[in-house]
Amino acid sequence: MSGLPEGGLAEGGLPYFHSVTLDPDKCVGCTTCIKKCPTEAIRVRKGKARIIAERCIDCGECIRTCPHGAKKALSDSLSRALSFRYKVAIPAPSLYSQFDDAISLDRILGGLLGLGFDEVYEVAEAADLVTAATKRLIAESEGPRPIISTACPALVKIVQVRFPSLIPHLAPLLPPMEVAARIVKEVLHPGEEIGVFFVSPCAGKVTAVRSPLGYQKSAVDGVIGIKDIYLPLRAAVAKAPESRLSRATRAGIRWAEPEGETRALGLGKTVAVDGIANVIGVLEALENGKLKDVDYLEALACPAGCMGGPLTVENPYIARGKLSQRVAGLQDPTDATRPYPGSLDWDAPIKPRPSRLLDGDMLKAMIMLEEMEHRTSLLPGLDCGACGSPTCQSLAEDVVRGTAVETDCIFKLRETVRVLAGQLLALEELKPPGLDKD
């Protein structure tokens, strides 16, 4: 069985790309992942999990929760980055939280140079530009409120898949990662052949580079997971000199934290939420007409924000404490953030993402939906996951699609066995007509 997600085609007829993959050799079919997936994108069949491509949002929740390490995220290797003639690292601010606050930002950035990068540009510096653009958007936009941050790609995808009615709420702004890459290529090194690599805490950014959301093409050439370079980087940091490299502000660095973006905005009518389950709850409330008096919603799929990303190495809450201590003693640089003359606006629309349409024919889909609702009513409603589907309703859907049978439910199987046992007992009491004295 392939470890790549299974499913249909994305918009434009191309297969969905996902950084989250499955190692079938490590999967034991324990069903832990299917209960945690926020979009019901995982099924367990024949003792192995499989990921449904059109439902996966690359949030990494399955990576975080799989007890057997069967889920992993594809990312680029350091060797690929070093194959470019001139290579620039753009580290996420969450990278700083993986080191003790006694280790300066300059030494961490110097460590990246020690690994072979020719230059570093902090994504936290680009975050200040996105903050300024967001302030203008909030002040000038006449669209629906609250405006929802789009810095987290998993958040944008869950809106596409589960809350398409909220798409008009999404802030049509480039994320700091993309802004940083464009500054490097268009401002600092225009016309040069360089490779820009993002040092990432999450799987979602890997996918966002290959399949951008809101923009047609990414300026990032690759994404390296923090956990994939942490050990060599730690060794390089120990040897790095205290050269002046960091230009990021405290506000830009705090984008890695929950509420970091809203703190940078300095607005009163904001809501910040982290953790995919909590995000879903807030989006449901918004869809139900609440939060109308809120101007801005910062929603991060990972618990503890980007410091809880599945590609980090430090406990997210310890990392959060380290970052808080770091920024508390940090002085903002005196030189201004380097400007970006280009637009920070999206150049491609965000559209709803069909979440496994029952059928392309509307009439047939309605008949299938009616059958699905009927089958759901016959199931016990315990949502135990033992059948390999996350809920009784999803099992009914799988039965209608022909990918499961009703007796995959242990309770329906037991009920069927009981009926068959009764029929066998009744048959056992029957005698041939010639011997039946009654």
PAZAVEX-389704 format. One line per field, with one value per residue (C-alpha): x, y, z. Coordinates in nm, 3 decimals. Example, Ala and Ser with C-alpha at 12.3 -4.5 7.8 and 13.67 -1.06 7.14 Angstrom:
% PAZAVEX-389704
east: 1.230,1.367
north: -0.450,-0.106
up: 0.780,0.714
% end
This chain:
% PAZAVEX-389704
east: 0.000,0.136,0.201,0.075,-0.277,-0.540,-0.812,-0.920,-0.777,-0.729,-0.850,-0.694,-0.691,-0.364,-0.333,-0.346,-0.001,0.032,0.334,0.166,0.224,0.182,0.442,0.233,0.509,0.473,0.093,-0.082,-0.436,-0.497,-0.755,-0.604,-0.551,-0.904,-1.047,-0.815,-0.838,-1.046,-1.173,-1.236,-0.964,-0.838,-0.984,-0.849,-0.910,-0.749,-0.547,-0.383,-0.469,-0.511,-0.539,-0.809,-0.632,-0.920,-1.001,-0.650,-0.551,-0.193,-0.251,-0.020,-0.262,-0.213,0.165,0.129,-0.103,0.013,0.166,0.366,0.526,0.347,0.260,0.535,0.582,0.781,1.024,1.338,1.683,1.968,2.170,1.914,1.937,2.316,2.305,2.217,2.504,2.378,2.139,1.938,1.768,1.449,1.384,1.044,1.044,0.945,1.300,1.423,1.201,1.385,1.698,1.757,1.699,2.062,2.163,2.131,1.937,2.261,2.422,2.118,2.127,2.505,2.447,2.245,2.539,2.761,2.549,2.636,2.380,2.525,2.269,1.976,1.664,1.423,1.059,0.988,1.107,0.858,0.588,0.611,0.521,0.222,0.113,0.114,-0.082,-0.334,-0.390,-0.468,-0.701,-0.897,-0.925,-1.029,-1.217,-1.596,-1.617,-1.763,-1.628,-1.424,-1.142,-0.963,-0.583,-0.443,-0.089,-0.168,-0.222,-0.408,-0.659,-0.723,-0.773,-1.015,-1.222,-1.218,-1.319,-1.551,-1.655,-1.674,-1.929,-1.650,-1.416,-1.516,-1.381,-1.027,-0.765,-0.638,-0.275,0.044,0.185,0.517,0.705,0.613,0.682,1.028,1.112,0.998,1.203,1.511,1.460,1.313,1.476,1.799,1.907,1.705,1.783,2.017,1.986,1.943,1.767,1.544,1.462,1.213,1.301,0.959,0.778,0.488,0.388,0.132,0.403,0.561,0.233,0.175,0.498,0.401,0.031,0.000,-0.319,-0.414,-0.113,-0.019,0.347,0.565,0.905,1.021,1.233,1.203,1.106,1.326,1.168,1.318,1.350,1.541,1.826,1.806,2.101,2.351,2.221,2.270,2.633,2.679,2.522,2.775,3.056,2.885,3.030,2.826,2.805,2.518,2.265,1.919,1.699,1.366,1.149,0.991,0.649,0.766,0.922,0.606,0.412,0.521,0.303,-0.074,-0.204,0.130,-0.029,-0.312,-0.067,0.131,-0.188,-0.264,-0.641,-0.906,-1.169,-0.978,-0.999,-0.705,-0.739,-0.494,-0.532,-0.739,-1.028,-1.056,-1.030,-1.320,-1.531,-1.470,-1.537,-1.864,-1.959,-1.875,-2.076,-2.369,-2.370,-2.151,-1.837,-1.999,-1.850,-1.496,-1.264,-0.999,-0.966,-0.622,-0.656,-0.363,-0.412,-0.132,-0.159,0.058,0.074,0.367,0.576,0.347,0.408,0.474,0.819,0.950,1.154,1.083,0.771,0.544,0.473,0.838,0.917,0.656,0.821,1.162,1.032,0.859,1.182,1.374,1.154,1.125,1.495,1.516,1.573,1.417,1.674,1.709,1.714,1.376,1.227,1.330,1.034,0.881,0.772,0.547,0.190,0.111,-0.234,-0.343,-0.343,-0.554,-0.896,-0.962,-1.244,-1.438,-1.273,-1.523,-1.499,-1.567,-1.884,-2.113,-2.159,-2.122,-2.484,-2.704,-3.000,-2.782,-2.603,-2.939,-3.044,-2.711,-2.749,-3.094,-2.958,-2.666,-2.901,-3.111,-2.808,-2.680,-3.009,-2.962,-2.613,-2.560,-2.433,-2.140,-1.872,-1.623,-1.408,-1.367,-1.507,-1.218,-1.432,-1.423,-1.801,-2.116,-2.218,-1.884,-1.926,-2.271,-2.110,-1.841,-2.106,-2.299,-1.976,-1.903,-1.578,-1.719,-1.999,-2.249,-2.112,-1.778,-1.964,-1.905,-2.253,-2.420,-2.200,-2.306,-2.670,-2.631,-2.461,-2.743,-3.004,-2.807,-2.767,-3.142,-3.204,-2.959,-3.132,-3.467,-3.326,-3.177,-3.524,-3.670,-3.710,-3.765,-4.139,-4.137,-4.007,-4.208,-4.480,-4.643
north: 0.000,0.341,0.587,0.878,1.009,0.852,1.044,1.254,1.551,1.908,2.211,2.213,1.835,1.782,1.533,1.676,1.725,1.654,1.667,1.441,1.078,0.733,0.464,0.145,-0.069,0.114,0.136,-0.122,-0.009,0.118,0.384,0.656,0.883,0.860,1.000,1.302,1.402,1.724,1.654,1.278,1.225,0.891,0.542,0.210,-0.078,-0.423,-0.331,-0.021,0.349,0.540,0.914,1.057,1.327,1.566,1.586,1.615,1.969,1.884,2.007,1.735,1.628,1.264,1.305,1.446,1.174,0.853,0.636,0.431,0.705,0.588,0.940,1.172,1.489,1.512,1.802,1.902,1.793,2.022,1.870,1.990,2.343,2.335,2.226,2.586,2.817,3.084,2.974,3.180,3.047,3.214,3.073,3.081,3.270,2.945,2.823,3.056,2.884,2.555,2.697,2.831,3.204,3.247,3.164,3.485,3.520,3.614,3.283,3.084,3.263,3.220,2.848,2.843,3.007,2.743,2.472,2.615,2.887,3.205,3.439,3.448,3.662,3.637,3.562,3.758,4.072,4.007,3.952,4.321,4.410,4.175,4.328,4.675,4.547,4.380,4.703,4.880,4.599,4.615,4.993,5.002,4.676,4.687,4.308,4.076,4.070,3.929,3.917,3.582,3.558,3.349,3.301,2.938,2.731,2.456,2.717,2.829,2.468,2.382,2.683,2.553,2.201,2.245,2.611,2.737,3.002,3.175,3.217,3.587,3.641,3.532,3.809,3.818,3.875,3.682,3.497,3.619,3.317,3.417,3.786,3.701,3.492,3.765,4.027,3.807,3.747,4.080,4.333,4.190,3.981,4.090,3.892,3.651,3.274,3.180,2.919,3.030,2.770,2.810,2.647,2.528,2.407,2.253,2.027,2.275,2.512,2.231,2.185,2.560,2.599,2.324,2.415,2.786,2.926,3.272,3.314,3.138,3.057,3.057,3.227,2.964,2.693,2.441,2.378,2.213,2.084,2.214,1.860,1.754,1.998,2.054,1.834,1.966,2.318,2.282,2.186,2.477,2.722,2.621,2.734,3.044,3.388,3.679,3.864,4.108,3.918,3.957,4.249,4.116,4.305,4.156,4.186,3.995,3.716,3.680,3.578,3.227,3.252,3.225,3.584,3.704,3.840,4.013,4.165,4.307,4.458,4.630,4.620,4.564,4.367,4.050,3.679,3.438,3.060,2.772,2.395,2.251,2.136,2.482,2.646,2.436,2.537,2.907,2.873,2.694,2.981,3.232,3.035,3.041,3.420,3.493,3.713,3.986,4.253,4.114,4.277,4.009,3.637,3.481,3.103,2.861,2.490,2.374,2.382,2.661,2.810,2.747,2.626,2.323,2.234,1.865,1.944,2.104,1.924,2.109,2.063,2.345,2.487,2.481,2.643,2.910,2.990,3.013,3.252,3.470,3.500,3.572,3.857,4.004,4.086,4.176,4.528,4.613,4.704,5.071,5.024,5.005,4.692,4.660,4.752,4.544,4.748,4.475,4.394,4.181,4.099,3.762,3.721,3.402,3.340,3.087,2.853,2.589,2.250,1.971,1.722,1.396,1.465,1.162,1.176,1.422,1.361,1.566,1.328,1.028,1.218,1.301,0.936,0.835,1.101,0.972,0.617,0.740,0.910,0.593,0.375,0.621,0.589,0.210,0.234,0.262,0.623,0.552,0.682,0.432,0.406,0.029,-0.011,0.188,0.496,0.789,0.809,0.612,0.869,0.832,0.452,0.497,0.719,0.459,0.187,0.397,0.457,0.085,0.107,-0.058,-0.290,-0.244,-0.540,-0.357,-0.217,-0.468,-0.405,-0.472,-0.778,-0.909,-0.841,-1.030,-1.323,-1.335,-1.352,-1.623,-1.819,-1.806,-1.928,-2.216,-2.319,-2.313,-2.528,-2.773,-2.847,-2.936,-3.306,-3.472,-3.495,-3.876,-3.863,-3.566,-3.716,-3.381
up: 0.000,-0.092,0.188,-0.022,0.036,-0.187,-0.365,-0.660,-0.838,-0.725,-0.917,-1.263,-1.292,-1.103,-0.817,-0.466,-0.316,0.055,0.279,0.536,0.442,0.591,0.647,0.609,0.760,1.092,1.089,1.310,1.236,1.590,1.477,1.701,1.403,1.266,1.589,1.586,1.219,1.198,0.846,0.871,0.612,0.745,0.728,0.853,0.615,0.619,0.924,0.773,0.776,0.451,0.394,0.166,-0.036,-0.099,0.271,0.415,0.518,0.622,0.976,1.111,1.384,1.285,1.305,1.654,1.780,1.607,1.884,1.634,1.426,1.112,0.998,0.883,0.682,0.362,0.358,0.177,0.285,0.379,0.094,-0.160,-0.022,-0.038,-0.403,-0.503,-0.591,-0.351,-0.077,0.168,0.482,0.597,0.946,1.112,1.444,1.615,1.549,1.824,2.080,2.029,2.194,2.545,2.568,2.679,2.321,2.120,1.798,1.623,1.719,1.603,1.269,1.263,1.309,0.984,0.809,0.966,0.803,0.462,0.391,0.242,0.397,0.639,0.631,0.923,0.853,1.172,0.989,0.709,0.974,1.063,0.703,0.710,1.041,0.886,0.583,0.814,1.005,0.677,0.572,0.898,0.872,0.506,0.439,0.419,0.400,0.662,1.017,1.167,0.917,0.959,0.954,0.668,0.799,0.890,0.572,0.761,0.877,0.519,0.411,0.689,0.587,0.229,0.331,0.630,0.639,0.277,0.376,0.571,0.273,0.234,0.588,0.495,0.489,0.126,0.230,0.166,0.468,0.619,0.477,0.122,0.181,0.318,0.012,-0.227,-0.044,-0.076,-0.447,-0.560,-0.325,-0.189,-0.491,-0.798,-1.111,-0.933,-0.930,-0.566,-0.360,-0.071,0.193,0.475,0.808,0.916,1.228,1.036,0.751,0.618,0.496,0.293,0.109,0.078,-0.120,-0.364,-0.376,-0.282,-0.133,-0.260,-0.485,-0.805,-0.742,-0.434,-0.425,-0.173,-0.331,-0.051,0.310,0.571,0.891,1.215,1.349,1.037,1.094,1.469,1.571,1.314,1.374,1.749,1.688,1.446,1.693,1.957,1.723,1.582,1.662,1.801,1.469,1.416,1.205,1.359,1.259,1.381,1.627,1.936,1.772,1.465,1.673,1.880,1.570,1.672,1.983,2.018,2.025,1.887,1.573,1.756,2.005,1.714,1.571,1.899,1.844,2.108,1.916,1.838,1.919,1.917,1.922,1.881,1.847,1.565,1.785,1.943,1.600,1.472,1.772,1.708,1.334,1.411,1.640,1.366,1.112,1.354,1.364,1.664,1.680,1.469,1.695,1.652,1.396,1.364,1.429,1.469,1.436,1.447,1.386,1.615,1.996,2.139,1.791,1.560,1.853,1.864,1.501,1.429,1.286,1.608,1.872,2.198,2.409,2.284,2.628,2.730,2.395,2.463,2.795,2.630,2.364,2.623,2.821,2.504,2.384,2.733,2.732,2.365,2.239,1.904,1.638,1.561,1.183,1.017,0.864,0.501,0.280,0.004,-0.298,-0.436,-0.341,-0.035,-0.173,-0.308,-0.683,-0.694,-0.540,-0.265,-0.363,-0.169,-0.185,-0.255,0.028,-0.153,-0.343,-0.325,-0.702,-0.985,-1.085,-0.852,-0.860,-0.786,-0.509,-0.344,-0.356,-0.202,0.067,0.157,0.179,0.391,0.638,0.661,0.726,0.986,1.176,1.192,1.344,1.723,1.717,1.949,1.709,1.857,1.545,1.576,1.223,1.076,1.007,1.251,1.312,1.248,0.988,0.806,0.808,0.652,0.388,0.322,0.288,0.035,-0.157,-0.160,0.038,0.353,0.462,0.742,0.939,0.974,1.276,1.557,1.694,1.358,1.317,1.657,1.571,1.242,1.418,1.674,1.396,1.216,1.540,1.596,1.243,1.293,1.617,1.441,1.160,1.413,1.553,1.216,1.120,0.786,0.705,0.738,1.095,1.215,1.436,1.494
% end
